[in-house]
Amino acid sequence: MFRLFDMLGRSSAVRALDDALRASGVHPLMVPEPVKLTVIQLNKKWGNDRGQDAAFAEAAALLAYCMLGHAQFAENNSAEEAERADTRIEIALDDGDTLDAKLILLALHSGLISPEIADRIDLDDL
């Protein structure tokens, strides 16, 4: 089966997000293309003053944490990075309408979220 990206080539944004996912410990093939495109759109909508690579690195780290859970994320990155992602989740659950909250909901609704992280989420908070 032909994929549209195979015929036209992948965009630089998708390639940059793939690199950020890899760096966070998640193989890009584990993340469906619609999820990647949504992450890109969310980053555009919520506009960061940082560059694209930095914004994707932060989004990929949170998405990887949601997918892998604390222990596996810490194993692939570091305990400090795992604690930072855990703090980001706590803040997002408290604040609600933030980019991080949208990324957590994306992981939840796309079925990519680990059971450990899913158990912490009260959808009424988001």
C-alpha positions as CSV (number, residue, x, y, z in Angstrom):
1,M,0.0,0.0,0.0
2,F,1.3,3.4,-0.9
3,R,1.6,6.0,1.7
4,L,1.2,9.7,0.8
5,F,4.4,10.6,2.6
6,D,6.4,8.0,0.6
7,M,5.3,9.5,-2.7
8,L,5.8,13.2,-1.8
9,G,8.4,13.0,0.9
10,R,8.1,13.8,4.5
11,S,7.9,17.4,5.6
12,S,10.7,18.9,7.6
13,A,8.4,19.3,10.6
14,V,7.5,15.6,10.6
15,R,11.2,14.7,10.3
16,A,12.1,17.1,13.2
17,L,9.4,15.6,15.3
18,D,10.6,12.0,14.5
19,D,14.1,13.0,15.6
20,A,12.7,14.4,18.8
21,L,10.7,11.3,19.5
22,R,13.7,9.1,18.9
23,A,15.8,11.3,21.3
24,S,13.0,10.8,23.9
25,G,13.1,7.0,23.7
26,V,10.2,6.4,21.4
27,H,10.6,5.0,17.9
28,P,8.7,7.2,15.5
29,L,6.9,4.3,13.9
30,M,5.2,3.7,17.3
31,V,3.4,7.1,16.9
32,P,0.7,7.2,14.2
33,E,1.0,9.9,11.5
34,P,-2.2,11.6,12.5
35,V,-0.9,12.0,16.1
36,K,2.4,13.5,14.8
37,L,0.4,15.9,12.6
38,T,-1.7,16.9,15.5
39,V,1.4,17.5,17.7
40,I,2.7,19.8,14.9
41,Q,-0.5,21.7,14.6
42,L,-0.8,22.1,18.4
43,N,2.7,23.5,18.5
44,K,1.8,26.0,15.8
45,K,-1.5,27.0,17.4
46,W,0.0,27.4,20.9
47,G,2.9,29.3,19.4
48,N,6.2,29.0,21.1
49,D,8.9,31.7,21.0
50,R,11.4,28.9,20.9
51,G,12.5,27.3,17.7
52,Q,10.7,24.4,16.1
53,D,13.3,21.9,17.3
54,A,13.1,23.0,21.0
55,A,9.3,23.0,20.8
56,F,9.2,19.5,19.3
57,A,11.7,18.2,21.8
58,E,9.5,19.3,24.7
59,A,6.4,17.9,23.1
60,A,8.1,14.6,22.3
61,A,9.4,14.3,25.8
62,L,5.9,14.7,27.3
63,L,4.4,12.3,24.7
64,A,7.2,9.8,25.3
65,Y,6.6,10.0,29.1
66,C,2.9,9.4,28.6
67,M,3.6,6.4,26.3
68,L,6.3,4.8,28.3
69,G,5.5,5.6,31.9
70,H,7.8,6.9,34.6
71,A,10.2,4.0,35.0
72,Q,10.8,3.2,31.3
73,F,11.1,6.9,30.4
74,A,13.7,7.4,33.2
75,E,15.6,4.4,31.9
76,N,15.7,5.9,28.4
77,N,16.4,9.4,29.4
78,S,17.2,10.2,33.1
79,A,15.6,10.3,36.4
80,E,15.7,14.1,36.3
81,E,13.9,14.2,32.9
82,A,11.3,11.8,34.2
83,E,10.7,14.0,37.2
84,R,10.4,17.1,35.0
85,A,7.9,15.3,32.8
86,D,5.9,14.2,35.8
87,T,5.8,17.7,37.1
88,R,4.6,18.9,33.7
89,I,1.8,16.4,33.9
90,E,0.8,17.6,37.4
91,I,0.8,21.2,36.3
92,A,-1.2,20.4,33.1
93,L,-3.8,18.5,35.2
94,D,-4.2,21.4,37.5
95,D,-4.2,24.2,34.9
96,G,-6.3,22.4,32.2
97,D,-6.2,24.4,29.0
98,T,-2.4,24.3,28.1
99,L,-0.4,22.8,25.4
100,D,0.8,20.0,27.8
101,A,-2.8,19.2,28.7
102,K,-3.7,19.0,25.0
103,L,-0.7,16.6,24.4
104,I,-1.8,14.4,27.3
105,L,-5.4,14.3,26.0
106,L,-4.0,13.4,22.5
107,A,-2.0,10.5,24.0
108,L,-5.1,9.4,25.9
109,H,-7.6,9.6,23.0
110,S,-5.2,8.0,20.5
111,G,-4.7,5.0,22.8
112,L,-0.9,5.6,23.2
113,I,-1.0,6.4,26.9
114,S,0.4,4.0,29.4
115,P,-2.0,2.6,32.0
116,E,0.2,4.1,34.8
117,I,-0.3,7.6,33.4
118,A,-4.0,7.1,32.4
119,D,-4.9,6.2,36.0
120,R,-3.8,9.6,37.1
121,I,-6.0,11.5,34.7
122,D,-9.4,12.8,35.7
123,L,-11.0,14.0,32.4
124,D,-13.1,16.5,34.3
125,D,-9.8,18.4,35.1
126,L,-8.9,18.7,31.5
